[in-house]
């Protein structure tokens, strides 16, 4: 039995659409408690208008924020604020420590080269 190229085309389209929908359903929407913890962390920091943190706000899904990775349940598992000019105190009461599913954290800052 031979399958026509048109049939292959529509079959391929169907498969592509199926996997696209599956990928969309896998990316979890941020849980509200996770968003509140991230906003609390943001409020404990100082940063410039050019940093990732500027775009973090209540009106958008935190899983779509720059530097945030979520699992399929909408829990924050990754936080990458490397190369950002942020400052502030992170003590043991900071909301960062209540992100219980956090697996990766990057706060790496590029060192400044002194002119000596």
C-alpha positions in Angstrom: 0.0 0.0 0.0 1.4 3.4 -1.0 0.6 6.6 0.8 0.3 9.8 -1.2 2.5 12.9 -0.5 -0.6 14.9 0.3 -1.6 12.3 3.0 1.9 12.5 4.4 1.7 16.3 4.5 -1.6 16.3 6.4 -0.3 13.6 8.8 2.8 15.6 9.4 0.7 18.7 10.1 -1.4 16.7 12.6 1.6 15.4 14.4 3.2 18.9 14.6 0.0 20.4 15.9 -0.4 17.6 18.5 3.2 18.2 19.8 2.7 21.9 19.8 -0.4 21.6 21.9 1.3 19.2 24.3 4.2 21.6 24.7 1.9 24.4 25.5 0.1 22.4 28.2 3.4 21.2 29.7 4.6 24.8 30.5 2.9 25.4 33.8 1.3 28.6 34.7 2.8 30.3 37.7 1.3 29.4 41.1 0.2 32.6 42.9 2.2 31.8 46.0 5.3 31.5 43.8 4.6 34.8 42.2 4.2 36.5 45.6 7.5 35.1 46.8 9.3 36.3 43.7 7.8 39.8 44.0 8.8 39.8 47.7 12.4 38.9 46.7 12.3 41.6 44.0 11.2 44.2 46.6 14.2 43.3 48.8 16.6 44.3 46.1 17.9 47.4 44.5 18.3 47.4 40.7 18.4 49.7 37.7 15.8 50.2 35.0 17.7 48.0 32.7 17.5 44.8 34.7 15.3 41.7 34.3 13.5 42.5 37.5 11.8 45.6 36.0 9.4 43.5 34.0 8.4 41.3 36.9 4.9 42.4 37.8 1.6 41.1 39.3 -0.2 41.3 35.9 1.9 38.7 34.1 2.6 35.0 34.6 5.8 34.7 36.6 6.8 31.6 34.6 7.2 33.9 31.6 9.4 36.4 33.4 13.1 36.8 32.3 15.3 34.6 34.5 12.5 32.4 35.8 12.1 28.7 35.0 9.0 26.8 36.2 8.1 23.1 36.3 4.9 21.8 34.7 3.0 22.5 37.9 3.9 26.2 37.9 6.4 26.0 40.7 9.6 28.0 40.4 12.6 25.7 39.9 15.1 28.1 38.4 16.2 31.7 39.1 18.9 33.3 36.9 19.8 36.9 37.7 23.3 36.6 36.5 25.0 39.7 35.0 22.4 41.9 36.6 23.4 45.0 38.6 21.4 44.2 41.7 22.2 44.8 45.3 20.5 44.3 48.6 20.6 42.1 51.7 19.5 38.5 51.5 19.0 37.2 55.0 17.3 34.1 56.2 13.9 35.7 56.3 14.0 36.7 52.6 11.2 35.2 50.5 13.9 33.6 48.3 14.3 30.9 50.9 10.6 30.0 50.8 10.9 28.9 47.1 10.9 25.3 48.2 11.2 23.8 44.7 14.1 26.0 43.6 16.8 23.8 42.0 19.1 26.3 40.3 20.0 29.8 41.5 22.4 32.1 39.6 23.3 35.5 41.0 26.7 35.6 39.3 28.0 39.1 38.8 30.7 40.0 36.3 33.6 41.3 38.2 34.8 44.8 37.6 38.3 45.3 36.2 40.1 48.0 38.1 42.3 50.5 36.3 45.6 50.0 38.2 
